[in-house]
């Protein structure tokens, strides 16, 4: 524990670890009393009516948990599926309780839960989880697709239940049994990832019968019994495995990280799952097309530039994931031949080139469909894909001719889609062509009633379709989409009538919205926004009682605006006249964040705004030509006792006398002078000064000992920066585009924690880049460096070669630079190199260029 009150708590099950780590006497957690264990079990079995007999049996089982919460949770999950007394007795009298020391060992208790799983296929699914390392974040969707690929999930003959639904059921059982835990959910309450407890991982390894192997070095010994192989390279050692067909004949799952396969794939002829990731993988061999039993193919690599055509021969493929391969420009032709494909995850650019997707009638996952004008790209391709589920984005809807064509997408029958996005293309302020058919196209795109999230972007109609515009009295109509949680309207420039949405029972997010977030943006024809508080008073209703965020931008026509926002925390207003602004803020008392842009007709903020909102933590004022002071009160900050962040941008007349000493973040941009009293802000952690054209010097910053980030950009007349010697906490320093600076500030040698440095675009009369000798001591800590040059410069400083921990390097505007330094080949930690506006280097560092060999070891190279 430090003097400032910070502390680190280390938890461990090992006394030896505690002995090594402890600086204070260790604390041993006591085991739970039996009653607490029973309480945990009772929560798990809460759906079962507890008779006195069951209560007695359950309490006895709780005593056998040995005071371990995990044991109680796992056993409770097992008991929750058993309603008969005899089934509980079977657990109570199980022979494992006769083993010596069983109350001190978790594995037999966990094994009991595994033994009671309801089906052999579920047990296989659980055992398969041995392919994941300890503490691995397991993606639920991918896990179920792995199970399907291995053939563990088979619907009974004649059943209408699909494999994915069975997989979801299996996952839920394992979660209820606490064999999975630490689950994370998305905004729609869907579980997306989970983990396994370390002890559960030990169990899964024991029940997988040594069929899983993790490999990070050369394989020694027989692997003919291995079904699931996870192989990983750290970049230094590349593991090698046997290429003999007999050695890998039982292999069904192969997961590889940063391992180049070459022709090894040829012998994996029984493979069901192939997952390859890492930038060491330069290409996917065409031999992948020979893996005729493959059900799942997942590829992630920035280095791959093309996919082999042979992928289209994988006729049994169920899942195709091509992600993080941004250098691959187009998909293989004829993906429509993969008639068993159920899930497809591909880069956005691929979607535009997918043709005849309607022939993939088993398809369930298609995140995006881009409507085209040619046959095979029409919206009717979606018509037969009624198994689609999850999320679907429909883009380029301007290519849909009319309502009838839109109906052919058959969205109303796609009951498993819960998130739907409609996009019309934006080109500048107005889309090319007319908007005459937008209304009837959207009319024909009526979705299923169980939709949870809907977005409409770029819609050019004046009114929304009849399936959205329901009257307040038409309760049946409103509840038609009663499951909606989120609605977003974006760039609907011609909209004149909004749907009535305030009574949707589950609505939480509305971008033009009620409840928690309301965003009104770019709606120039919105003239009237009435305050309905008065009529609501008679019914006892409160309008938008949970609204926490309100954003009004570029809606400068409203002649009226409401003022009743009882829970508002964040307010963002841009481009509004003073009378509407003053009305909106008149009754606010709960604000924590305020952003105000371009309010005409006001010379200062209304004093009561700051006075009534003592919890205000963040204040941003921008683009306000008439603003002369923050408030008219003599002590500007008297009411801002909670303020932590202050941002002032492009307020040329504004003069600020002093700033709160407790301020933590200050950003000044486009102002004539800096606030006075900057030296007294000893709590400041971030200071940004940008585009202050008349600024010639910066006051002493030596007392800002808490400062971690200092950014100074685009100050055309700045000629000096004070000594930075006292900024011991500084982690990030940026000084760029200050054309009168001729040197770096003094005191850089005292900055021992600096990890990010961005400098350059100084006086163009300088023949050399300013010396970096004063920061050579950062050789082991500096991780990110940006250098911005000017035409005279022909090289980057040689001092850089000592920074061996450097992970990213950005070089820009070194127009005279023709070659890279030889020492660049020795920066082994470098992961990202960006070269921008260096025309001579662009040619020589391109693939095949004479300088390319100096940077070939860097995984991610970006030249533009």
N, C-alpha and C positions, 0 to 999 in steps of 0.2 A: 504494500500500500504506500503510495507516494504522499508527500506533504500536502499536495493540492487536493487530496481526497479521492483520487482515482484508484481503482482496485481491479484486480483480475481474479476471478474465481475459477479454479480448475476442478473439474469433477472427474472421478475415475473409480473403477471397480478394483484397481490394483493398488495394494499398499506400497509396492515397490515404486510405482510411478509417483505416488504421493510423497514418498520419502525423498525422491530426487527433486521434486518441484516445490516442496513446501518452504515458505519463509515464515509462516506462523504455524502454531499447533494445528494439526489437522482435526477435522470434525467428522466423526463417523455417524452417518445417518442411521437412525434406529429403524428396525423393520416395523411394518405396519401391524397394529393389533388385529386380531382375528375379525373383530367387528367391522373394522375399516375394509378389510378384504371382502367381507360379505356385502358391505355397502357397494363396493365396485361391481361385484357379481350381480347384485340386485338391479343395478342400473342397466346392465346388459340384458337381463331377462325380464325387463319391465313389461313386456307384452304378454307374459304368461301369468295367469292367476295363481298366486302362491297359496297352496293348501298348507296346513300345519306340517304334514309329512314332507312336502317339498322344501319347506322352510328349514326343517331339521336336517334334511340331507344336504341342502345347499350350504348351511352353516358349517357342517362337518367338512365339506369340500373346501370351504374358505379356510378352515384351519390347516388344511394340507398345503396351502399356498406358501407357507413359510414366511409370511409377511412381505412377499414380493409383489408389488403392484402389477407387473407384467404378467405374472402367473394368474392373478385374479382376472385380469382383462381377457386373457386368452381362454381360460376355462369358462368364464362368463359368456364369451362369444360362442363357444361350443355348446353350452347348455341352452342358449337362447333358441336353438333350432330343435330342441328336444322337449316336448310337452308332457311326455308320459313319465310316470314315476319310475318305471323300470329302467328307462334310459338314463335318468339321473343316478339311479343305483349302480348302473354299469360303470359310470365314471367314479362314483364313490368307492366301489369295491374293485377297481382296476388293479391288476397285479403290480403296476409300477410303484404303488405306494408301499409295497413290501421290499423294494430295493433299499439297501442301506444308503443313508445320506440323501435320499431323494428330495427332502425338503430344502436342502442346500444346493441342489443342482437343478437348473432350469430345463436342460435338454430333454429329460424324460417327460416333464410336464408338457412341454411344447410338442413333443412327439405324440402325446396322448391327443392333443387337439388335431394334429395332422391325421392320426388314425381314424378320427371321427368325422373327417370331411365326407360329405354325402355321396361322392362318386369317384370312381377310379380316374376319370378324365380330369376332374378338378385336382386330384392329387398330382397328376402329371403336370398340370399347369403350374401348380405351386413349385414342384421340384424343378421345373424349367427355370425358375427365377434364380437358380444358382449361376446363371450366365452373367449376372450383374455383380460387380465388386461391392464390397461393404460400403455403406453410406452413399450409395449411388442413387441419384434422383431418377426414379422410374417413371417414364411417361406412360400413362394408362393406355392411351390410344395405340401407341406402338407396341406395348406389351401384348395387348389382345391380338394385334395383327401377327405378332410372333407366334402366339398360341395357334392361331388359325393356320399359319404356314406350316407348322409342325404336324398339323392334323389332329391336334388334341381336342378340337371342338367340332363335333358332328351333330347337326340337328337330326332328330328322329325322323324316320321316313313318314312323309305325309304332313309333317309339321310346317306351319307357316312362320315359325320363329327362325330368324337368320342367325348365322354364326356370331355376328357382332353382338346381338342381344344376349346370347348365351355367355359370351365372353364378359360382357358387362355384369351379368348376374354372378359369374364366378368371381370377378374382381370384388364385387360387393360382399360376397361371403367371406373372402379372405380378409377384407377390411374389417368386417363385423367381428371376425375372430381375432382381431389385432395382430394378424400375421403380416399385415401392412399397417403402417401408421404414418404420422406426420404428413397427412394429405394436404394438398393445396388446391383451392378451387378458383375457377374463373368468375367473372362478374355475374354469370347466370347460374351459379351454384353447381356447376359441373366439376367433378374432380378431374384434374389434369395431370398431377404428379403425386407420387408418394415415395416412401422409403421403407426399408425393412430394418427393424431393430437388429443390432449386432448379434444378439443371441438367436434371433429368428434366422439370421443369415447362416449361423452355425448349423441350425437345424436343416435348412434347405440344402446345404452342402452334404449333410449326412444322408439325407433321403434321396439325393440325386445319384447315388451309387457310383461315385467317381466317374461319371460320364461327362463332367465339365472340367476344362483345363484352362487356366490363365497362364499366359506365356509372355515373358519379356526378355528372354534370352534363348540361345539355341536349344532346340529340343533334343534331349537325350533319352532314349528308351522307346518302348513300344507305345503307340497311341491308337492302336487298332480298335480299342474299346471306347475311345472318345467319340461322343456325339455332338458336343458343343465346345467350340474352341474360340477363346478370346485372346488375341495376340496384339501386343502393343510395343512400339519402339519409342525410345526417348530422344531419338535423333542422333544418338551416338552409337548405340548397339542396335543392329537390325536383326531380330530373331530369324532363324531359318528353321523350316519344318521339312519333314520328309515329303518327297514328291512321288513316292511309290504308291501306286493305286491301292494296293492291299492295305497300306497303313492308314488310309483315310476313307476306306470304303463305308464306314459307319457314320461318317461326319454328316450332320444334318444342319448345324448352325455354325457359321463362320463370321466372327466379328473382328475387324482389323482396324487399328489406329496407327497411321503413319508407317505402314508396311507395304512395300512394293511387291506385288504378287507375280508379275510376269506370266509365264505359262503354267504356274502351279495350279491354276484353276482347272486345267484340263482334267485333272484326276479327281476333282470334287463332284463326281457325276451323280451323287445322290443328294446333293445339297438342297435344302429347302429355304434357308435364310442366308443371305449374303449382305453384310453391312460393312462398307468401307468408308473410312473417314481419315482426314489429315492431308495437308498440303504436299506431303512427300509423294502422294499418288498422282503421277503425271498423266496417266491415261487408264481407261478401263479397257482391258484386252478384249478383242473380238471373240475370244474363246468363251466369254460369258454366255454367248448364244447356245453353247452346247450343254448348258446346265438345264436340261429339259424339265427337271422336277422342281425347279426354283419357283417358290411362291412369293417371296419377298426380296426385293432388291433395293438397297439404300446406299446412295453415294453422296459424300460431302467432301469436296476438295476445290480450293481456289485454283489449283494448277491444271485441272482437266479442262481442255479446250473443245473437245468434241466427244460425242457418245457414239459407240459402234452401232451400225445398223442391225447387227445381230440381236440386239435387245428385242426386236419385234418377232423373234422366233421363240420367245419364252411364253408359249401359249398357256401355261399353267399359272402364270404370274397373277397374284392377287393384289399385291401392294407394290407401287413404284414410287420411291422417294428420290428425287434429284434436287437437293437443297444445298445452298452455299456454294454453288458452282457457277459463279457469275460470269466466268469467261466462256461458258458454253452458250452459244447464241441461239441455237435452235434444236428442237427435239428430233429424234430419228423419224424418218418418214414411216407412215403406215402403222402408227401406234394403235390404230383401230383394229389391227389383227389380234391384239391381246384381249380376246373376247371374255376371259375370266377375270379381267382387272376390276377390282372393287374399290381401290383407294389410290388416288394419284396426287402427288405433291410435287409440283414442278415450278421453276422460276416464272415470274410474271410474263416475261417476253415469250415464253413457250406457248402460252394460252392462245395468243393471236394466230399461231401457226398450226394449232390442233385442228384437224379436219375430220368431219364425219364422226364426232364424238358420240352421236346418238346410237352408233352401232355397239357401243360398250354398255349393253343393257344391264350388266351386273353392277355398274358403277354406283358407289355410295358416297365417296368423297371426291368433290370437284370444287376446290375453293374459289375458282374464278372461271367465268365464261365470257369471252369477248365476242360480241356479235359482229359479224362481217357482212359484206355486201355480196359475197360470192357463195355459190352452193357449197354446202358442207360446213358453212360458218353461220347459217341462219339460226334464229332463236328456236326454231322448231326442233333443232337437234336435241333440246332438253326434254321434248315432249314425252319420250318413252322412258326417261330416267327417273321413274317414280320411287326408286330406292334411295335417292340422294338424301343425305342427312348432314346435320351440322351447319356449316357456314357456306354461303354462296354469294359471290359478287357477280352482278351482271353489268357489264360495261359496254360502252358505245351503243346505247339504246337508241340513238338517233338513226341507226340503220334499220330499226323495226318500222315497217311501213304503216301499220294501222292496228286497231284493236283486235281484229281477228287473227292477225299474225302473232300478236303478243299472247293471245290465249293459247296458241299452239305450244307454248312453253309448259302449259299444264301445271302451273305453280300451285294451284289450289289443291292438287292431289298429292303434293310432296309434303306429307304430314311430319316428316322427321327433320325438316330444315327448321332451325330455331333462330338463325341469324341471316337476314337477307339485306343486301345492299343493291340499290338501283343507281347507276351512274349514266348521265348524259355527258358527252365530252365538252370541256370548256376550251375555247380558243379565244384568248384575250378576254375582253369584257362581254362579248356576245359570241355565241356559237355560230359557225357558218351555217347557212341555210335558214329555214324558218322553224318556228317552234309549234307550228299549227297542229302537228299530230301528237305532241307530248302528252296532252291530256287523255286522248283516246288510247294511246299506248299504255299509259299507267293504269287506265281503267281495265285493260285486258290482262294486267299482271297481278291480279288479285291473288294474294298468298293464302296459305292455309290458316285457319283460325287460331292454331296453337303457337303461332309465331311469338318469339320473345324479344327480338330486336329487329328494328326496321330503320334503314337509312335511305334517304332520297336526296341525290346530289346532282345539281345542274339541270333540274327540271325547269322547263321553260313555260309551263302553263300558268294560267291565271288562277285556277282553282284545282284542288286535289280531287281524286276520283270519288265516286259515290260511296264506295266501300269504306272510305275514311270520313267523309263528311256526314256524320250522323247527328241528328238533333238531340238536345238535352233530354227530350221526352222519350226518345227511342231507346229504351234501356237494352232491349235485345240487340239492337245495332251496335251499341257501345260495347257490350260484352262479347260481341263477335270476335274482337281482338283483346279480350280481357286478360290474356297472359302476357301482354307486352310489358317488358321491363324497361326497354330503352327505345327511344325514337330520336332520329336526327334528321333535320332538314338543313341542307347546305346549298348555298348559291342558287336559291329559288328566287331569282331576281324579279320575276313578273307576278309573283304570288300576291293575290289580293285578299283571299279568304283562307284562314287557317282552320284545320279540323278542331273540333271540340274534344279535348283530350284530358281535361282536368279531372274527370270521374273514372279514368282507367284505374282499377283497384291496385295493380302491382307496379305501376309506372314509377321508376326511380330516377331515370336520367332522360331528360328531354332537351336536345339541342335545337331548339326553340321549345322551351320546356317549362314544366312546373317542377315541383318537388325539389330535388337536390341541385339541379343544374339547368339553367336557362340561357340559351345563347341565341340572340337575335343579331344576325349579321347579313349585311349587303341586301337589304330588302327596301329599296328606295320607294316602292309603292305602298309601303305600310304606313297608313295615314292615322289610324285610330287604334290606340291601345287603352282600353277603358279600365278603370279601377272598379272591380265588382264587390268591394267590401260592403257597401251599403245594402244591396239586396241579399248578400250572404248572411248579414247579421240576423235577419228575420228567420233564417233556417238553422242558425247555430253553426254553419260551416265557416271554416277559415280558409281563405284562398291561399294556396301554395304554402301550407304551414311548415313544410320542411325545406323550403328553398334556401340553399346555402350559397350558391354561386349564380351571379347574374352578370351577363356580358351583353352590352348593346353597342354594336359597331356599325357605322355607315348606314344608319337608319335615321336620316336627318329630316324626314317628313312628318313624323308623328306630331299631331297638334295637342295630344294629351298623353299622360303617362301616369301609372299608378304610384302609390307611395307606401303601401302596406306590405312590408317584407319583414315579418317578425323574427325570422331566424337567419337572416342574410349574414354571411361571413366574408364573402369575396364579391367585390363589385368592380367591374371593368366597363368604363364608358368612353366611347370615342366618337368625336365629331357630333356635337350636340349643342344647342343653344342654352344659354344660362337658365332660362325660366324652367325648362323641362328638367335640367340637371338638378336645380334647387328643389323641385317638387319630389323627385325620386329619392333624394337623400334626406328629406325633411324629417322623417320619423325613424331613421336608422339608429340603432343603439348597439348592435352586435358585431360590427365589422371588425375583421382581423386583417383584411387585405384590401387596398384601394388602388386602382389604376385609373388615371384620368388623362385623356388625350383631347386636346383641341376643343376646349369649351369657349365659345365665343361670347364676349360681352362681360367677362368677369376679370377683375384685377387681382383677386385673391380667393382662396377657398372660404366658403362660409364658416365662420368661427365655430358655430354649433356642431359642425360636422366632426371636428376633432374633439370638441368638448364632450359630445354625447357618445363617442366611441373610444373609450379609454383603453380597450383591448386591442387597438390597432397595432399590428406588428409590422406591416409592410405598406409603404406608401410610394407610389410611382406617379410622377407628373411629367407629361411629355407634350411637345408640339403646341404649347400654349403661348401664342404670340403676345397676348395682353397681360400675362401674369407678371406682377411686379414683386409680390411677396407671398409667402405661404398663407398667412392669415394677417388680419389687421392688428391683432393683439401684439402688445409690446414684446412679451416673452413668447416667441413663436412656438416653442416646444413644451410649454407649461402643461398641456393636456396629454402629451404623447409619452406617457411613462412606460409603455410597453413596446415602443417602436424599436425594431431591430434592423429593418432594411429600408433604405431611402434611395430612390432612383430619380434623378432629374435629367430630362433629355430635351434638348432643343427648346429652351426657354430663355431667349436672348435678353429679355428685360429683367429677369429674376435675379435678385441679390439676396443671399441667405446669410443672416447674421448668426453665426454659431450653429452647431449641430449637437444632438444629444450625446452625452458622454458614454451612454450605454449602447450606442449604435454598433451593430456587428457587420453590416454590409453597406457600402456607399458606392453608388455608380453615378458619375457625372459625365454627361455627353452633350456636346453642342451648346455649351454655356460660355459666357464671356469671362467670368471669374469663378474661382473655387470658393466654397463656403469658408467663412472665417472659423478659427478655433479647431482646425482639423487635428492639431497636435494633441488635443485633449481627449480624443476618441480612443482611449487605451483598450477598449474592448473590440475594436475593429479587427475583423479577420479577412475581409475582402475589400479592396479599394480598386475601382476601375475609373480611369480618366480617358475619355475619348472625344475626338473632334472638337476640342477647345482651341479654336484657331488663333485666338489672341493671347493664349497662355504662353508666357516666356519662361517661367520658373515654377517650381513646386516647393511648397514650404517644407521645413524639416519634418521628417517622418520618424526620427530616431526613437520616439517614445512609444511607437505602435508595436509593442513587443508581441502582441497576439496575432499580428498580420500573417496570414498564410498565402494570400494571393495578391499580387500587385500587377495591374495591367495598365499600360499607357500606350495609346494608339492614336494615330492621325492627329497629332498636335503640331501644326505646320510651323509655328514660331517658337516652339520650345527649344531653348538653348542649353538648359542645365537641369539635372536631376540631383537632388541632395544625396549626401552620403547615406548608404543603406546599412551601415555598420550595426545598428541596433536591432535589425529585423531578424532575430534569431529563429523565429518560427516559420519563416518564409519557405513555402514548398513550390510555389509557381511564380515565375517572374516573366512578364512579357513587356517589351519595349520595342514598338514597331512603327514604321511610317511616320517618323519624326524627322523631316528632311534637314533641320538645322543642327541636329545633334552630331557631334564629331567624335564622341567617345562614350564608353559605358560609365555608369556612376561609380564613385569610389565605394570602398567597403565591401565589395563582393566576396572578398576572402573570408569574411565572417559568416557567410551564409552556408551553413553545414548541412541543412536539411533539404536543399533544393533538388527537386525531381524533374521539373519541367521548366525549360528555358526557351523563350521565343524572342529573337532580337533581329534588328536589321532595318533596311530601307532608311538609312541615315543620310547624311550629307553626301551628295553624289560627286563632290569634288575629291573625296577621299580615294586614294589609289588602292588602299588595302582595307580589308575588314578590320574593325577594332580588335586589338589583342584580347584573347581569352585567357591569358596567363593567370589572372587573378582568381579564376574559378577552376584551375586544374585540380584542386584538392577534391573536386566532386567526382573523381574518376570511378568510384565504386557506387555512387548513388544516383547520378543523373540518368534518367530513363528516357526522356523525350526532349528533342532539340529541334527548333525551327530556326532556319537562317534565311533571311530575306536580303537579297543583294541589290546591286544596281549595275548599269551597263559597263562601268570601268573594270569591274572585278572579274578576274580570270581564274580564281581558285577559292576554295573554302579554307578556313584556318586549319593549319596542321595540328593545333592544340587538341582538336577533336579526337585524335587517335588514342588519347589517354583515357577517354570515357568508355571503358570496356563494358559497362553495364547498360549502355544505350540500347533501347528497344525500338525506338522510332526516330527517323530522321527526315525532316522536311526541308527541301532546298528550293528556293524560288527566286526568279529574276536575276540570276547570274548569267546575263545574256552573252558575256564574253568568254564564258567557261567552256572549254572544248573537251577536257579530259577529267576523269575522276582520279583522286589520289590512290596510289597503290595500297596504302595502309587500310583502305576501306575493306579489303578482303579479310582483315584480321578482326573486324568487329563482329564476333561470332554471336553476340546476343541480339543483334539487330534483326527485328522481325518485319518491320515496315519501312520502306523507302519511298518517299514521294518527291518527284521532280516536276516543278511547275514553272512554265514560262522560261525555260532554259533551252532555246531553239537548237543550239549546237549539241547539247547533251541528249536532247530528245532523239536525234538521229543516231548518235554513236552508242546510246544505251539501249536502243530497241533490240528485240530478239535478232541475233545475227550481227549486231553492231560490234565495232572493235572494242568498246568499253564494257560490253555486257558481262565478260568473265569476272570483272571486279565486283559485281553485285549478284552473281548467279546463286550465291548461298543464301540470299535473303528470300524468305517465303512469299512475301507480299510486296510487289513492286508496282508502283503507279506512276506513269509518266504522261503528262498532259500539258 
